[in-house]
Amino acid sequence: MNMNVSLKATYDNQSDGNLRDEQQDTMLFRRYALPLICFLGILGNSLSAKAFFGPGLRHASCSLYLAVRCISDNGFIVTLFTVWLDFVHVRVFHTEVICQTVVFLSFLCSFISVWCVVFVTIENYVRICRHTHVNRFCNLKVARYSLLTCFLVALFLYNFFLWGTQVQQMGGKIYCLTKPNFIQAELVITYIDTAVTLVIPLLTILVLMGLIIVSSIEAHKRQIRLNSTAIQNNNVEVRRRILPHSRVTRLLSSVTVMFLILHTPLHVIRIKVLFENWLRGSKGDPTSELDRTFQHVFVTMYYLNYSVNCVIYLVCGQNFRKVFIDSFCWFCKIRNTELEVEAERFSNVGMTSSLILEKDEETTIQ
């Protein structure tokens, strides 16, 4: 079960001449929606990566995780767009070298993207539940080693697709397919991929998020008690104190939650279909129309998981939003400069008017 790219699924669906009307409508939507998702995703991820690598954010370990995630998401989107070109009869995917590279990158980038979210969740857990260990684990050295290990593991797992796939001729057309003698190996790697990009990350994230929620609730109760005591004692400093969880962890928690919302449903519905297929054996196609519709909706959500990062960072990340605006919103900066100049001019006019009035008063007195 290929959870990553729906590379093969995308092509198979659009080449099936017996699609029902509902599926044809869905595929028509995806035909026009995917290039827009790809364009906005590459633009947003590129700007986000530049902001995270900028002077205001690059010294934080979580910024490195999120920047690498933006880059890997762009890699996935490029592979997705390459396969989408089949919709417009540009069969560049089904050529040697590109075939192997696209399939390999799709698995590699998806793996790195998922584990960047896991690393972010772990860092969030440390900041909230083990804040005495923040300096030990939440630093650039640990982040670099974690990402390097992640890349090497992905390279080891998925290098198979560089030499296990080839362009083959079927029915008068050429297709990018797994070599016939490696079908079983592909099946094994697909199950391994399901474990390392779904089961293990999902369980890790759910457990850590549960601990984070419990710790946040306890911290909130403590803050309420402190506030009530401060009100009684009229202690303004305690009442103004901000929880250590609030600012950095708000962005990290939002990244994790949005990942769960957009990434998980596709895996769940496909596992459901796979389980039903296994139970029914060869007694026909058990996939219902409702399941097919859900699959198409969840595939679109899955693609959005790689494209909406910039929006999440802007909405939930106060520091990121400030750096992003300073770096890219040149219109806002020009407008602010114009307002400052205008204010200064009015200020100067006001001072000049005051001087003139003072002189008039002096003349009148004399």
C-alpha positions, 0 to 999 in steps of 0.5 A: 500500500503506497501511502506516500505519493499517490503517484501510481494511484494518481496515474491509474485513476486518470487512465481508467476509462471506466470511471463512474461519473462521481469519480470523473468529477473528482478527478476533474477537480484534482486535475485543476486543483493540483497545479494550484496546490503545487504553485502555492505550496512551492511559493509558501514553502520557499518563503518560509524556508528563507524566513527560518534561515534568516537572522531572526530565527536561524539560531533556534533548533525548531526553526531548522526542523521547520526549514528542512520540512519546507524544503522536503515538502517542496521536493514532494510537491515537485514529484507530485507535479511531475506526475500531474503532467500526465493529465495534460498528456506530458508523459515526462514521468515515464522516461528513464532517470526521471522515473526512478528519481521521481519515485525515490524523491517522493518516498525520501521527501515524505519520510523526512517531512513526517519525521521533522514533525515528530522532531518538532513534537519531541522538542515541544514535549521537552519545552513543556514537560521537561523544561529543565532539559531544554538547553540539553536537547533543544539546540542546533547540534542535536537538530543537525544530528537528528536530521542527518540520521533521518536523511541517512535512514531514508537513503538506506530504506528507499534507494531501492527505487533508484534501481528497482524501477524502470520504464516498461511498455504495456499496451502500446504505451510506456509506463514507470513501473517496478521491475517484475523480479522486484515486485515482492521486494517493493511490497516489503518496502511498502509495508516498512514505509507504512510503519516508519511514516505512519504507525511509529510517527503517529503513535509517538505524536499521539503519546507526546501530545497527550502528555503535553495536553496534561502538562498544559492543563496542570500549568494552567491550573497553577497559573490560575492559583497564582493569579488569584493569590496575586489579586489578593496580594495586589502583586502586578508582576505575578499577574503579568507573568506569561507561561513558558509554554505559550509563545514558542510551543503554540507554533509547534503544537499547531504544526503537529495538530494540522499534520494529524488533521491533514495527513492521517485520514488518508492512511486510515481510509486506506487501511480500512479498505485494505483490511476489508479486502483481506477479509473478503478475499477475492469476492469482488471489489468491497470498496464502496462509493462512499469510501472512494469519495472519502479517498479522493477528499483525503488525498486532496487533504494529504496534498494540502499537508505539504502546501499550507505550512506557510499559512500555519506559521503566519497564523500561529507563529508570532516571531515568524510573522514578524520576520516574514513581514520584515523580509517579504512584505515590502509594500507594508514597509514602504507604507510604514515609511510613508506614514512615518515621513508624513507624520514627521512632516506634520510634526515639523509643520506643527513646530513651525506654526508654533514658532510663528505664533510665538513670534506674533505674540511677542510682536503684539506685546511689544 
